[in-house]
Amino acid sequence: LIPPHALEEVARALTYGKSKYSRENWKMLEDAENRYFAAAQRHLWAIRRGETHDPESGLHHTAHAIVSMMFLYELKQ
């Protein structure tokens, strides 16, 4: 039920984050809920401005936004 192209790009974004930060670092971020919400918004606004790919990672902004939202969801559990 998960769209395969989206899943692949989200996996790439997670892998990119793992190479940049430690494996479980996302759980230890100070003020994580606000920061992940803000990160998701930054990527969504970039899409709204007509950008498709994040200039730093080269990955689709949507994938980065989804990762931020996934982290928000997990923090709320």
C-alpha positions in Angstrom: 0.0 0.0 0.0 3.0 2.3 0.3 3.8 4.0 -3.1 7.2 2.5 -4.1 8.8 5.7 -5.5 7.9 7.7 -2.4 9.2 4.9 -0.2 12.5 4.8 -2.0 13.0 8.5 -1.8 12.1 8.6 1.9 14.5 5.8 2.5 17.2 7.8 0.7 16.4 10.9 2.9 16.7 8.7 6.0 20.0 7.3 4.8 21.3 10.7 4.0 20.3 11.9 7.6 22.1 8.8 9.1 25.3 9.7 7.2 25.1 13.3 8.5 24.0 12.5 12.1 24.2 9.5 14.4 21.7 6.7 13.9 19.2 7.6 16.6 20.0 11.3 16.8 16.5 12.3 15.8 15.2 11.1 19.1 17.6 13.3 21.1 17.1 16.6 19.4 16.4 19.5 21.8 12.9 20.9 21.2 12.4 18.2 18.6 8.7 18.6 18.0 9.0 22.3 17.1 12.2 21.7 15.0 10.7 18.9 13.0 7.5 20.8 12.4 9.6 23.8 11.2 11.8 21.5 9.0 8.7 20.0 7.4 7.3 23.5 6.7 10.6 24.7 5.2 10.6 21.8 2.7 6.9 22.2 1.9 7.3 26.0 1.4 10.3 25.2 -0.9 8.0 23.0 -3.0 5.4 25.8 -3.0 8.0 28.2 -4.4 8.6 25.7 -7.2 11.7 24.0 -6.0 11.7 20.2 -6.2 15.0 19.1 -4.8 16.9 20.1 -1.7 20.1 21.8 -2.7 22.2 20.2 0.1 21.1 16.6 -0.3 19.9 16.5 -3.9 16.8 14.7 -2.6 13.2 15.7 -3.2 11.8 18.2 -0.7 8.7 16.0 -0.3 10.8 13.1 1.0 12.5 15.4 3.6 9.1 16.8 4.7 7.8 13.2 5.1 10.8 12.2 7.2 10.2 15.2 9.5 6.5 14.3 9.8 7.4 10.6 10.5 9.7 11.8 13.3 6.9 14.0 14.7 4.5 11.1 14.7 7.0 8.8 16.5 7.7 11.5 19.1 3.9 11.7 19.8 3.6 8.0 20.6 
